[in-house]
Structures are given as C-alpha cells and as structure tokens.
Amino acid sequence: MAGPIFNTERHVKYYLRCLKTFLPSAYISNDSNRMLLAYLTLGGLDVLGVLQSKTTPEERQGYIDWLYHCQVPSGGFRGFSGTDFGDEKRTSDNEAWDPANVPATFFALVNLLILGDDLARVKRRECLEWLPKLQRGDGSFGEVLGPDGTVEGDSDLRYCCCASGIRYILRGHSGKGVEDVPDINVSELISYIEACQQSYDGGMGESPFCESHSGHTYCAVGSLHFLRRETDKTPSAQLLSPGSKKFEGLVGWLASRQTDKLLGEEDGEEEEEEVADNDNEEEPTTAEVGGRTETESVDDLIRGLSNMTPLSGATISCAGFNGRCNKLADTCYSFWNGAALMMLDRYCVIDDERNRQYLLEKTQHLVGGFGKGVGDPPDLLHSYFGMVSLAFQGEAGLARVDPALVATERTVEHLKSLPWWS
Amino acid sequence: MAEGYANDPEWADITPIELNDGSDSGAMPLATIAYPSEYLEATSYLRAVMAANEMSERALNLTKDVISMNPAHYTVWIYRARILFALDKDLIEELNWLNGVSLKYLKNYQIWHHRQVLISSQTHFPSVPAKEPDFLMEMFAQDSKNYHVWTYRHWLVRHFKLWDSPRELEDVEALIKADVRNNSAWNHRYMLRFGPRDDVPDAGMVNAGNVDISPEEKGRLPVVDEDLVDAELKFAQEQIVRAPENRSPWWYARGALRAAGRGLGEWEGFVGKFVDGDMVKSSHAVEWLADVYAEAEKVKAVEMLTMLKEKYDPIRKNYWDYRIRQLGEVA
C-alpha cells in the first residue's frame, strides 16, 4: 500500500542508541529529569515491542537496581542520582537537599512496572505517608518538600497528576496493607483541578484562570481519571460527565486544537493567514474612525470583508495539534490532546488520518525518532509521544497503550497482578 | 569561578562528593549523559556544601555556576533562596541577575518559581517592584506568548492586587495591538476584567467554593458592571473585524457574556452580518449561530454545523458530525 510508513526498524535503532550509549552533553540541562528520560526510553522500547528481545535479563535487572538506587531512604524517588550525597551523611538537617520528587516518583514506579519488577523493594508505606505532606491548603500538590517541611514548587496540574498516579499505583483497588496510612484529601484535589478549567473556552490551565494549555489539560483529566478509578462515587461528575457543559466544552476545546499550521513550516504561513483574514490588519479600528457612530463603523468594516473561500478537504493532507489557541502544531500535542480525548472516550472527534499523515510525513525523522516540528532532529520526548499518538490509532507494529499511565497494556496488566490490586 | 574548585584555596577545606550513579553496586544507570568535567566538579562541590547545610557566600556563587549549566536543577534553586534569606542579601540585585538568566533560558519553570519566592517576601517587597512590568515586557519582546511569564504575571496581579492597575491593561492592549492573535494576552485581559478579586478559598474560580450555587453558575460574577461588559464586548467586536478567523476575541466575547449571565443570542445580529446564506466571512460566526439555534431551531443549527463540516472547517469534520449527532439525540 502506498502512503507514509512507520519506520519500525529505524525507531528501534534510535531507542537502543538512547538506551545503551551516552546522551549528548546538551542533555545536562535535563540532568535532573533523568527519571523522565529513562521512562521515555524504556516506554519507547516497550511500545515498539522490543524491550524484552533487545535487552538481556541481566541488563533489565541492572536497570531495576539503578531505579532503586534512586529511592530516597524516607520513601519516594529522586529525579536523578545527582542529589545523593550518601546515606551515611544524611541527617534531618540536610535531607531537604536530597528530597523525593513527585514526578520522579511516579515515573520511577512506571519504569519498574515496564521492566516487570514486582515493586517489592518500593518503600510503599513511607511513600504513601510522604505524599499527603506535599498537598497544599488549596488542594494542589508541590514538587518536593523543602527545609522545615515546606511544600516547594509551583501549584500546578503536573504535580497533581503525578501525585494521583502514585496514589493509584501504590494504593490499588484494595489498599491492602496500608489501610491505616492517612490518604491525601481527594475532594480538595478535585475542587482544585476543576477550578483550573478556564470558564470561557473550556480548556484547562496550569492553575485557575491561566490560559488553557493542552499539557495541563491532559494532567487534569489524567488526575481525575486516576482518582475516579478508585471509587464508585464520582465527585467530579461535571467535568467527566458527557452532556454537561464542562465536559462538552472541554471536548470542543480539545477538538479545536487540530490545525494544519505546522511548527517548522511557519515561513510564509503567517502572511498567508493575513490574506485569508481579508487583509484587514491595516484597517483603522472603530475608535480611530472619525465622524461616524461607532456601531456603523464596525458594520462598514464587516461589509468590507471578503467572503471566505470554501476549503476543500482534499487540499489539506496533514493536520497535527497545537497546545494553545493560535499556536502551531508540534508533535507532542498529538499526544496531549489525543490522550485526554481517549480518557474522555471522545477520540472520535479528531481527524486521525490527517494526524497520522502529519506525524509520519512531517516529524518522523530519517534516523528514527520524531522531532518537535517539521524538520527538527529527534529527541526522546517527542519521539515517545509521537509514537504513542500513533499507537492510540492502532498503527501496525505498536503495542496498545493506556492513556493515563501512558504505558503498554501489558504493563498495566502487570500492575493489576500486584497483591494490593487483587 | 566557572571551574577549578580543586585548585581554589577558597574551597580547600571542602571534600567534594563524587557522583554515585550506582554502577559500583552493580546497577546499570539509565539516561546516562556525557557530562562535561566542569559540571561533574561543580556538582561534587554542591553535594558537599548541601550535605554540610552550608549557608555562605561561596555556596551562593557555586549555585550560580551550577545553574548556568543546569537551570532545571530542582534543589539548587531552593538552596539558593535559603542562602539569600539567611545572609540577608540584596534581592533587587538578585532580580537583576535573574533577569539575565530568564532571557537566556526562555522555557524554564524553576527560574520563574524562584522569582515568585523572592517577590513573595513581604518584608522586601511590600509593593510591586517598580521595574517589574518593564522586565516582563522585555520577556514578551522575546516571546509574547511565553507561558511561564504569563503565569507569573497572573500571580503578580493576584499577589499585589493589580487588577485595576493602568499598566496591566496598557500592556495587554499593546500586545493585542501588536498581535491580535496573542491568546495569552486575551486570557490575561479576561482575568483582569472578570477574574475573582479576593483571596477566596476557592482557588480563584468565582463562586467555585459556594455549595449553594449550581455548577452552571460557577464562573459568573456575583455583581455585574453592565457598562464594563458592554465596553468589553465592543472591544471584542473591533478586534474581530481586524481578523475574523482569529478565535481569541470570539471566545473572549463568549466569556464576557457568560460572566455577566447574558446569553449568546444577544450577539445574533452582529454575528449574522458575517453569514449570508452560504457566503461566510468567519467560520466562528457560523459556529456561534449554530449554538444560538441549538436552543430552539435545531434544523437551522444542523445547517450551520453542516456548512462548517463541508466547507469552512473540514479538518474538524468528525467533531461537527459529533455535534450534529448530539442535536439529533436531543431532538
């Protein structure tokens, strides 16, 4: 069959290079995110279905040992080994400089699950005792505990999502063995998340009244998804209830993220758009028009606008996604928007074929992996999210992926086989 | 200062703590990076002073060095803030240094959080630092949609209660004038005009914490200044005619009406001027009409949605079909 091809062999090569050789020194600005980089690498190989065949059991055990090496004695995981000054030097006065980190803990747990570990060495109780200490009075979560137990880091939905994910993985269905550990305040967390929905466009921002953003929207929906799975009672009925204004507003906002204006192809695009917008940029605004009533001048301006030329679907072959209104398409937003729609069970509203064309023809890289925009070199984040977006659409050769844990269904099955999930 | 701690007499009393990546105990490190030697050395000294909980001038300089190589390091910023307060350093000087770092690393969460931590100090900053808006505009000159900067500016407005500060609205108007598609600026305007004004315990959403108010009412203002709403609607119309396919002012108008508890039908006349049969001057006007008709004239609403699907917004064909199906279900 003609048409674009997902180049499995090249992608496997790209990922194996990332796994088995040093990342270039430009990555030092991501040193503190090594746990995330590890997740993007292991996850990529797992989605490609080659993690078991391309690594040996000894290697996988070695990776598992490194993940546990990043576990903090008091529970939770570091983002990288760089803060570790040694257990023997660790005291209550300095432990804040080597803290467990909320996103890193979530990614470490998912990494262990991807590698088939049974989480037996995870300080499960300590980790669940640590988690509520990260929650603020407004229901949101921070990133780490600072000196004197202060909650450090922005109030933002990324931490809310990772905290909900940690709780989901470690409490499971039954919470067996940790029944006496105080839980986070779920209803306050849900209130905070719901307050982040921008009331006028339907999307969700980093915190209340911030501009709607697909990454944060994904985190909000993911967080509610993790929390919902736990109980039958759904306090967040509005946002997750089909037919409600909030739900339909969110679906509409997510659908409106799809665009044929692509990052990397913006040259000339902007000007072209001005023309499509009837060339009115230079028109005086009504306030500057003298002599007429203001209402009339707006009317005159409308009369002066030309009609739109109907668009033929055939001329638009590629359409990716942006993360905010009036921005350009970028590979990772195919994932952030798509995954949120998967969790809302509304993936059907997007144009999956044009998304596939965009990813395969525009951002898939010759050497394997995906770049951020058209013509960009591949990087770990965009490669993983580009592939997962294709996996959501059933691309041949890719494993099925759970949109909340963002790991293969095989990994999710493994999680559900753990004792506290039965 | 950037390298050579081992040979520097100032650091002679410190025994650096080497990176322990677990290899010695048989672990196989993941996401290994080809670290430059300067980075390895500086972070070895950082671990040593952190382990000693040292609050000193030299440690402060060391944090600067590490930040210059890895500005996303999450504890080095917290440590730096602690030292600044412990040594009672001049925070204006710190802000000046931070401005340079911010202009160099445009996409970084930690830098802006650090700024927020500093400015949060009531002792040092009982009111907004005079140069703050100028610096933020300098950031916007680099990227007028920088999410970190807008989020910070939003926080600044709430922290210092700047909703009615003339400078806020002036800057927003200048940015919208320069780029009418700057959705971030539109969002900021919405927050200034219609956002909650007090430190309510509802995380910022108007009425969100009030259990007596139905979910549909949340986000609406308790008291409405109709003149202000009318002025904002007029502003939106003026911007719409500049670029009718620009979604930002269309959404802004929906928000203004919603905040005032007024319906979309109020704009039926204005919006109708963009649609004449199947001759259309803005696809957003067609969508607006579909929403107005959805209330009582479902057949006409379906006509509008079909026009979007077939002619003016084919990328969203599946979405418009979804909307049409929903109307069928209701009918």
Boltz contact constraints between the chains, C-beta under 6 A:
constraints:
  - contact:
      token1: [A, 22]
      token2: [B, 32]
      max_distance: 6.0
  - contact:
      token1: [A, 22]
      token2: [B, 34]
      max_distance: 6.0
  - contact:
      token1: [A, 23]
      token2: [B, 33]
      max_distance: 6.0
  - contact:
      token1: [A, 25]
      token2: [B, 34]
      max_distance: 6.0
  - contact:
      token1: [A, 25]
      token2: [B, 36]
      max_distance: 6.0
  - contact:
      token1: [A, 27]
      token2: [B, 33]
      max_distance: 6.0
  - contact:
      token1: [A, 28]
      token2: [B, 33]
      max_distance: 6.0
  - contact:
      token1: [A, 28]
      token2: [B, 39]
      max_distance: 6.0
  - contact:
      token1: [A, 28]
      token2: [B, 69]
      max_distance: 6.0
  - contact:
      token1: [A, 28]
      token2: [B, 70]
      max_distance: 6.0
  - contact:
      token1: [A, 29]
      token2: [B, 70]
      max_distance: 6.0
  - contact:
      token1: [A, 29]
      token2: [B, 72]
      max_distance: 6.0
  - contact:
      token1: [A, 31]
      token2: [B, 70]
      max_distance: 6.0
  - contact:
      token1: [A, 32]
      token2: [B, 72]
      max_distance: 6.0
  - contact:
      token1: [A, 32]
      token2: [B, 73]
      max_distance: 6.0
  - contact:
      token1: [A, 32]
      token2: [B, 74]
      max_distance: 6.0
  - contact:
      token1: [A, 34]
      token2: [B, 31]
      max_distance: 6.0
  - contact:
      token1: [A, 37]
      token2: [B, 31]
      max_distance: 6.0
  - contact:
      token1: [A, 38]
      token2: [B, 30]
      max_distance: 6.0
  - contact:
      token1: [A, 38]
      token2: [B, 31]
      max_distance: 6.0
  - contact:
      token1: [A, 62]
      token2: [B, 27]
      max_distance: 6.0
  - contact:
      token1: [A, 62]
      token2: [B, 28]
      max_distance: 6.0
  - contact:
      token1: [A, 63]
      token2: [B, 28]
      max_distance: 6.0
  - contact:
      token1: [A, 63]
      token2: [B, 30]
      max_distance: 6.0
  - contact:
      token1: [A, 65]
      token2: [B, 27]
      max_distance: 6.0
  - contact:
      token1: [A, 66]
      token2: [B, 22]
      max_distance: 6.0
  - contact:
      token1: [A, 66]
      token2: [B, 27]
      max_distance: 6.0
  - contact:
      token1: [A, 66]
      token2: [B, 28]
      max_distance: 6.0
  - contact:
      token1: [A, 66]
      token2: [B, 29]
      max_distance: 6.0
  - contact:
      token1: [A, 66]
      token2: [B, 30]
      max_distance: 6.0
  - contact:
      token1: [A, 69]
      token2: [B, 22]
      max_distance: 6.0
  - contact:
      token1: [A, 69]
      token2: [B, 27]
      max_distance: 6.0
  - contact:
      token1: [A, 81]
      token2: [B, 21]
      max_distance: 6.0
  - contact:
      token1: [A, 82]
      token2: [B, 43]
      max_distance: 6.0
  - contact:
      token1: [A, 83]
      token2: [B, 75]
      max_distance: 6.0
  - contact:
      token1: [A, 84]
      token2: [B, 20]
      max_distance: 6.0
  - contact:
      token1: [A, 85]
      token2: [B, 17]
      max_distance: 6.0
  - contact:
      token1: [A, 85]
      token2: [B, 47]
      max_distance: 6.0
  - contact:
      token1: [A, 85]
      token2: [B, 51]
      max_distance: 6.0
  - contact:
      token1: [A, 89]
      token2: [B, 51]
      max_distance: 6.0
  - contact:
      token1: [A, 93]
      token2: [B, 53]
      max_distance: 6.0
  - contact:
      token1: [A, 94]
      token2: [B, 51]
      max_distance: 6.0
  - contact:
      token1: [A, 94]
      token2: [B, 53]
      max_distance: 6.0
  - contact:
      token1: [A, 97]
      token2: [B, 50]
      max_distance: 6.0
  - contact:
      token1: [A, 97]
      token2: [B, 75]
      max_distance: 6.0
  - contact:
      token1: [A, 138]
      token2: [B, 203]
      max_distance: 6.0
  - contact:
      token1: [A, 146]
      token2: [B, 78]
      max_distance: 6.0
  - contact:
      token1: [A, 152]
      token2: [B, 78]
      max_distance: 6.0
  - contact:
      token1: [A, 154]
      token2: [B, 113]
      max_distance: 6.0
  - contact:
      token1: [A, 192]
      token2: [B, 203]
      max_distance: 6.0
  - contact:
      token1: [A, 195]
      token2: [B, 203]
      max_distance: 6.0
  - contact:
      token1: [A, 195]
      token2: [B, 204]
      max_distance: 6.0
  - contact:
      token1: [A, 195]
      token2: [B, 205]
      max_distance: 6.0
  - contact:
      token1: [A, 195]
      token2: [B, 208]
      max_distance: 6.0
  - contact:
      token1: [A, 199]
      token2: [B, 219]
      max_distance: 6.0
  - contact:
      token1: [A, 200]
      token2: [B, 251]
      max_distance: 6.0
  - contact:
      token1: [A, 200]
      token2: [B, 254]
      max_distance: 6.0
  - contact:
      token1: [A, 200]
      token2: [B, 255]
      max_distance: 6.0
  - contact:
      token1: [A, 201]
      token2: [B, 251]
      max_distance: 6.0
  - contact:
      token1: [A, 206]
      token2: [B, 151]
      max_distance: 6.0
  - contact:
      token1: [A, 208]
      token2: [B, 203]
      max_distance: 6.0
  - contact:
      token1: [A, 208]
      token2: [B, 204]
      max_distance: 6.0
  - contact:
      token1: [A, 208]
      token2: [B, 205]
      max_distance: 6.0
  - contact:
      token1: [A, 209]
      token2: [B, 191]
      max_distance: 6.0
  - contact:
      token1: [A, 209]
      token2: [B, 195]
      max_distance: 6.0
  - contact:
      token1: [A, 209]
      token2: [B, 204]
      max_distance: 6.0
  - contact:
      token1: [A, 210]
      token2: [B, 151]
      max_distance: 6.0
  - contact:
      token1: [A, 210]
      token2: [B, 154]
      max_distance: 6.0
  - contact:
      token1: [A, 211]
      token2: [B, 184]
      max_distance: 6.0
  - contact:
      token1: [A, 211]
      token2: [B, 187]
      max_distance: 6.0
  - contact:
      token1: [A, 238]
      token2: [B, 215]
      max_distance: 6.0
  - contact:
      token1: [A, 255]
      token2: [B, 316]
      max_distance: 6.0
  - contact:
      token1: [A, 255]
      token2: [B, 319]
      max_distance: 6.0
  - contact:
      token1: [A, 258]
      token2: [B, 315]
      max_distance: 6.0
  - contact:
      token1: [A, 277]
      token2: [B, 243]
      max_distance: 6.0
  - contact:
      token1: [A, 277]
      token2: [B, 245]
      max_distance: 6.0
  - contact:
      token1: [A, 280]
      token2: [B, 242]
      max_distance: 6.0
  - contact:
      token1: [A, 285]
      token2: [B, 238]
      max_distance: 6.0
  - contact:
      token1: [A, 286]
      token2: [B, 238]
      max_distance: 6.0
  - contact:
      token1: [A, 298]
      token2: [B, 237]
      max_distance: 6.0
  - contact:
      token1: [A, 301]
      token2: [B, 241]
      max_distance: 6.0
  - contact:
      token1: [A, 302]
      token2: [B, 241]
      max_distance: 6.0
  - contact:
      token1: [A, 302]
      token2: [B, 273]
      max_distance: 6.0
  - contact:
      token1: [A, 305]
      token2: [B, 281]
      max_distance: 6.0
  - contact:
      token1: [A, 307]
      token2: [B, 279]
      max_distance: 6.0
  - contact:
      token1: [A, 307]
      token2: [B, 281]
      max_distance: 6.0
  - contact:
      token1: [A, 308]
      token2: [B, 280]
      max_distance: 6.0
  - contact:
      token1: [A, 308]
      token2: [B, 312]
      max_distance: 6.0
  - contact:
      token1: [A, 310]
      token2: [B, 311]
      max_distance: 6.0
  - contact:
      token1: [A, 311]
      token2: [B, 314]
      max_distance: 6.0
  - contact:
      token1: [A, 313]
      token2: [B, 314]
      max_distance: 6.0
  - contact:
      token1: [A, 319]
      token2: [B, 315]
      max_distance: 6.0
  - contact:
      token1: [A, 324]
      token2: [B, 183]
      max_distance: 6.0
  - contact:
      token1: [A, 325]
      token2: [B, 183]
      max_distance: 6.0
  - contact:
      token1: [A, 325]
      token2: [B, 247]
      max_distance: 6.0
  - contact:
      token1: [A, 325]
      token2: [B, 248]
      max_distance: 6.0
  - contact:
      token1: [A, 326]
      token2: [B, 181]
      max_distance: 6.0
  - contact:
      token1: [A, 326]
      token2: [B, 183]
      max_distance: 6.0
  - contact:
      token1: [A, 349]
      token2: [B, 318]
      max_distance: 6.0
  - contact:
      token1: [A, 349]
      token2: [B, 319]
      max_distance: 6.0
  - contact:
      token1: [A, 349]
      token2: [B, 322]
      max_distance: 6.0
  - contact:
      token1: [A, 351]
      token2: [B, 315]
      max_distance: 6.0
  - contact:
      token1: [A, 351]
      token2: [B, 318]
      max_distance: 6.0
